Structures are given as C-alpha cells and as structure tokens.
Amino acid sequence: MASAGEAGKLWGGRFTGPVDPEMDKFNASLRYDRRMYRQDIKGSKAYASAIQKAGLLTREEETQIQRGLDQVLSEWETGSFEVRPSDEDIHTANERRLTELVGAPGAKLHTGRSRNDQVAVDTRLWLRDVIQEQLEPLLREMITTLTDRAEAEVDILMPGFTHLQPAQPVRWSHWLMSHAWFLRSDLRRLQQLTQRVDSCPLGSGALAGNPFAVDRAALAAELGFTAVTPNSMLAVSDRDYIAEFLFWVSLLGTHFSRLAEDLIIFSTPTFGLVHIADAYSTGSSLMPQKRNPDGLELARGKAGRFLGNCVGLMTALKGTPSTYNKDFQEDKELLFDSADNVTGVIRVMTGVVSTMTVSADRCRQLLSEGMLATDVAYYLVRQNVPFREAHNLAGKCVALAEAKGVPMRQLSLDDFQGISAAFGADVASIWSFEASVEQYQAEGGTSRTAVLKQVAQMRESMAAA
Ligand code: ARG
C-alpha cells in the first residue's frame, strides 16, 4: 500500500496527496453514526446473502463474511471495537474491520453497493427501530395514562379557560382527554410516516442501480421492509422520511409543550389545581419556598429545538442537486437529537401526569358564578327566548349583580323577572356547576356520559391501532 495519499481509506485508490487533517475531522461522521452499527451490519449481512445468490460470492465466501460480520457486531456490543483514524464513518469502519478479520472475501462485500444506498438503508432501519421499540410504545403509554386518569377522576369539575380567562365549568377529565386526543392523532401520524420509512433503498448503488441482478425484493424482505424504493436516483437522494419525522417530532413536541404549559399554570400556588410530584420538581438555590416545574419547562423548551432540527434539515436539503450529496450527512445529528430528546419528553411527561395530584376542592373553589352566565342565557333559550336576546338579558343579570355587589344567585326572583318575564322560580336550578356541565350531552361535550364515551372511544381506537 502506498504511504502517500489516502491508501488507508476505502476510497483511497485514485488519490496521491493526503487529506488535510482538519478536512479529515470535518468529513468524518463516525463520532455520531457509530450508533447505527447494528443496522449497518444487518444491512451488510443481507447484502452478502443477496450477492451470493446473484453468483458474486461462493457459499464459502459468504459464510466467512457472515461470521466476520457477527464478530464485528459482537466487538461493538462488548465495547472492544477499535476505531482507526482512517475510519471515516460506520460503513467504512465496519468494512475495514471485516476485511481485517476475514481477508479477501471481505473485499467483495461492497460489490455493486455504494455508501449512498448503504447509509440510506442504515438510517431507515435505525429510524424504524426507534419508532417501533421506543416511540410507539412510549406514546401509547402516555395516551393510556391520560385516559385512565380521565376515567378515574371523571367527577372532578374545574374551570375551563379561553384566552386563559375563566370561561365555563368543565370536567377535569374532559381537559385530560383533550390532550389525549392530540396525542392520538400523533400516534396515527407516526404510523403513517412509518409506511414511508418502510421502503428499502439497498440495491440502488451510487445512483444508477445494481448491475449484478441482485434480487431487491428478496433483499428488502430479508431486512423486514414491505417495499422497495422505485428509483435508484430517488433512493440515494431521498431524506423526506427524515424531514417528515423531524416535523412529526416538532408537532408532537408542540402538543407536549402546550400540555406542559397548562400544567405549569395549574400548578402555580395561585391556581393550585394540581400538585406536581417531587420526582419532577426542583427547588430554588436561593428561595426555600420554591417548587419549580423544571421537567415541564424543559419539555416546553424542547419544542423549540425540535422545530430547529426540522428547519435545519429542510434548509440543508433545499438546493442540493439530484442524488447523493455530502450535505445529507448533516441529517443524522438532527435525527438523533430529535429522537433522543423526544423520547425524554414523552418519558418525563408520562411520569409527571401519572404522579401529579389534582385538588378537587381547589378546582371547585375556582369555579365562579360568573362562569354560569352562559347558563342564564341557555335557561332563557329553553323558555323560547331567541339566543341573541337571551345573551343580552343574561348580560343585564350580570350587570345588575355587579351593581348590587352580590353574586348572581343572590338576585331575587323579582330582580330576574324585572329583566325578563321568562324567568320563573326554577331560575335557582341554574346555580349548580354539576347541572351546568351535564347540559353538554352531545358527543364530544363535557357531560359525564359524553366524557366516558370519549374514554371508551379512545380505548377502542387504541386497541385497533
Ligand atoms: N457518512 C456518509 C453520510 O452519512 C455516508 C455516505 C457517504 N457517501 C459518499 N459518497 N461520500 O452521508
């Protein structure tokens, strides 16, 4: 081997001068893509078997390669894999080590293959594993946690807010389910995007395809893919599945951020609706009385990072010419960062939600009669008063109570009848928060039956998903 040039590198043949050490460092991705070692070896094992079937390896050569790759895998798993300075990325590192172990047959493994189709298959396999092994189960657990709480705490009433102003009484469980439904859609989206991850690019070569009649369908099946990418130029060029995943993480992150924000507000002493467990709170180094919801604040903050990663990849892809460009190597740190952090967010948020306590008393205290003003209007509607007029008359009741400095329920029947003859003695029935929420019987509303129906619908839909 030549001493000058880049003979130590797998692509060194045509080079005579060395690569600048800074450039070497700049170019290398092993530091982070080594975490795909398992997928890289899996892809290589399947490829070895495919090129053996295509007549490019003898059975004996293939067996040696398979054993060698098993050995490389076990070196990674046990931490004994020795990285060389010439190992640019996980693909070159594994192939270099394989060839050291098995000699000549190792040098045949890359026949018809390129790192362009190799990195694409590795990344798809890696993402598919993370989705199946972590994200989907974690998200399911979170949805179940919210749903179980909703059922168990269906009788607790709380103020519902719009514009963060007290609006109408709702069931606490209705609020819980509103967040569960956001996540339910995220789970569906995850399953949908997984279908697009689930397409095998291996056998596309550098860009033109595979010249050795490799059976791509068999190769895909071997790797557990349900489809084969339909165009080799697309296959090495396509990072859409990563962009889509990064967007998915951004949207999920936004949903968690909003849940976190609700809980941050609800857990302030001023609101006092929920108590976040010690396990997810921290103290202040200065103010002894503080309980800070750091877990929730971090979950909220991560949403910014997720969107940044998504925008980062989209911007890197934009303007790249057809097929593979090294710009694409930038996909991995963004992908890994979003995947790692989003699993953290789901885990912590599931922990927060399953351990927090809700104060039914405090929820009730924060229900104010003003929140029943809509109910006064609905009372009149039930007496056949057109809604616009009823709304106006209810407003007069609010104003009269304010003028007298009393809550509305303390207005006399005469006061009410002075505003509208449609008021009867049963006006007193309005002053029940329980009765108020129970009006909302229509599907998707906050009555007990309607909320329990949501719980059942959620369980059914999760069982089918
Ligand atoms: N480390 C590279 C990446 O992550 C692998 C593909 C390199 N291909 C190439 N032709 N330079 O994108």
Residues whose N, C-alpha, C, O or C-beta is under 5 A from the ligand:
A	BS01	LIG	S29 D89 R115 N116 V119 F328 Q329
